[in-house]
Amino acid sequence: MTSLSVGAALKLRPATLSDVAAMEVFMAPFEATGDLLPRSNYDLCRHLKEYILAETSDGILVGTGSLKVYSAQLAEIAALAVREDQQGRGVGKAIVEALLVDARAMGLSEVFGLTRKPLFFMRLGFRVAEKEQFPLKVWADCARCPRQHACDEVAVALTL
Ligand SMILES: CC(C)(COP(=O)(O)OP(=O)(O)OC[C@H]1O[C@@H](n2cnc3c(N)ncnc32)[C@H](O)[C@@H]1OP(=O)(O)O)[C@@H](O)C(=O)NCCC(=O)NCCS
């Protein structure tokens, strides 16, 4: 994606390698609560092009999100997090909408997420779905998730 200003105070832009250290620090508390899956420095570098960042006009990181492509049709919205003191101001919505613009531009036909916050996604037009509809995700991430036998995440999906 190209950089995009959202209102006066918020900018969305692709992540760069110089952001990786700050992204690790930013995501750590969300990983600790289980809202995000842990990602290594290697994972972040390897898949950096999937990530977009939201930052204030003075360059403070306030949100992250990524679009993980699984097939010519399907991608996942992942790594979605907004700094706690900035939640409820439209940052999460702006990140998801930017990822949906990218998804449509790529020619994808469906995006999904696994989340403990299904109502947030439903506000953005997603529907509740069955996890079993997304076997590539289950193979890639659920199989190595410590909570795989006590999963409290709901699958949500949006047809583009
Ligand atoms: C979930 C999260 C990304 C939402 O981001 P946000 O910036 O706070 O959300 P927004 O302000 O853009 O909200 C957009 C809409 O969703 C609603 N919404 C936000 N969080 C919600 C929630 N937990 N439950 C229900 N609705 C919610 C808002 O009220 C708003 O509705 P509106 O358009 O009618 O005003 C953010 O709360 C977060 O980072 N949570 C912790 C990490 C996490 O759970 N990530 C999701 C992993 S899939």
The ligand as a MOL file (V3000), in Angstrom:
LIG
                    3D

  0  0  0     0  0            999 V3000
M  V30 BEGIN CTAB
M  V30 COUNTS 48 50 0 0 0
M  V30 BEGIN ATOM
M  V30 1 C -10.0920 -4.9180 18.4620 0
M  V30 2 C -9.3570 -3.6170 18.1810 0
M  V30 3 C -8.3120 -3.8400 17.0780 0
M  V30 4 C -10.3750 -2.5590 17.7100 0
M  V30 5 O -9.6870 -1.3660 17.3650 0
M  V30 6 P -10.2870 0.0760 17.7570 0
M  V30 7 O -9.4310 1.0950 17.1470 0
M  V30 8 O -10.4600 0.1160 19.2380 0
M  V30 9 O -11.7140 -0.0080 17.0750 0
M  V30 10 P -12.4780 1.1880 16.2990 0
M  V30 11 O -12.4730 2.3980 17.1730 0
M  V30 12 O -11.9330 1.3360 14.9410 0
M  V30 13 O -13.9460 0.6000 16.2440 0
M  V30 14 C -14.6750 0.4210 15.0260 0
M  V30 15 C -16.0720 -0.0060 15.3960 0
M  V30 16 O -16.0450 -1.2660 16.0890 0
M  V30 17 C -16.6230 -1.1210 17.3950 0
M  V30 18 N -15.7860 -1.9280 18.3080 0
M  V30 19 C -14.4740 -1.7730 18.5910 0
M  V30 20 N -14.0520 -2.7160 19.4520 0
M  V30 21 C -15.1310 -3.4650 19.7300 0
M  V30 22 C -15.3340 -4.5990 20.5660 0
M  V30 23 N -14.3410 -5.1590 21.2880 0
M  V30 24 N -16.5980 -5.1080 20.6090 0
M  V30 25 C -17.6020 -4.5710 19.9030 0
M  V30 26 N -17.4640 -3.5030 19.0640 0
M  V30 27 C -16.2430 -2.9660 19.0000 0
M  V30 28 C -16.5340 0.3580 17.7120 0
M  V30 29 O -17.5150 0.7350 18.6390 0
M  V30 30 C -16.7560 0.9780 16.3540 0
M  V30 31 O -18.1270 0.9640 16.0490 0
M  V30 32 P -18.8030 2.1790 15.2230 0
M  V30 33 O -18.1780 2.1310 13.8540 0
M  V30 34 O -20.2460 1.8590 15.2400 0
M  V30 35 O -18.4400 3.4200 15.9690 0
M  V30 36 C -8.6620 -3.0550 19.4500 0
M  V30 37 O -9.6170 -2.9230 20.4720 0
M  V30 38 C -7.5100 -3.9000 19.9560 0
M  V30 39 O -6.3720 -3.6990 19.5650 0
M  V30 40 N -7.7900 -4.8480 20.8760 0
M  V30 41 C -6.7430 -5.6750 21.4780 0
M  V30 42 C -6.0950 -6.6080 20.4660 0
M  V30 43 C -7.1050 -7.4720 19.7670 0
M  V30 44 O -8.0020 -8.0430 20.3690 0
M  V30 45 N -6.9470 -7.5440 18.4260 0
M  V30 46 C -7.8500 -8.3040 17.5810 0
M  V30 47 C -7.1780 -9.5680 17.1800 0
M  V30 48 S -8.0960 -10.3270 15.8510 0
M  V30 END ATOM
M  V30 BEGIN BOND
M  V30 1 1 1 2
M  V30 2 1 2 3
M  V30 3 1 2 4
M  V30 4 1 2 36
M  V30 5 1 4 5
M  V30 6 1 5 6
M  V30 7 2 6 7
M  V30 8 1 6 8
M  V30 9 1 6 9
M  V30 10 1 9 10
M  V30 11 2 10 11
M  V30 12 1 10 12
M  V30 13 1 10 13
M  V30 14 1 13 14
M  V30 15 1 14 15
M  V30 16 1 15 16
M  V30 17 1 15 30
M  V30 18 1 16 17
M  V30 19 1 17 18
M  V30 20 1 17 28
M  V30 21 1 18 19
M  V30 22 1 18 27
M  V30 23 2 19 20
M  V30 24 1 20 21
M  V30 25 1 21 22
M  V30 26 2 21 27
M  V30 27 1 22 23
M  V30 28 2 22 24
M  V30 29 1 24 25
M  V30 30 2 25 26
M  V30 31 1 26 27
M  V30 32 1 28 29
M  V30 33 1 28 30
M  V30 34 1 30 31
M  V30 35 1 31 32
M  V30 36 2 32 33
M  V30 37 1 32 34
M  V30 38 1 32 35
M  V30 39 1 36 37
M  V30 40 1 36 38
M  V30 41 2 38 39
M  V30 42 1 38 40
M  V30 43 1 40 41
M  V30 44 1 41 42
M  V30 45 1 42 43
M  V30 46 2 43 44
M  V30 47 1 43 45
M  V30 48 1 45 46
M  V30 49 1 46 47
M  V30 50 1 47 48
M  V30 END BOND
M  V30 END CTAB
M  END
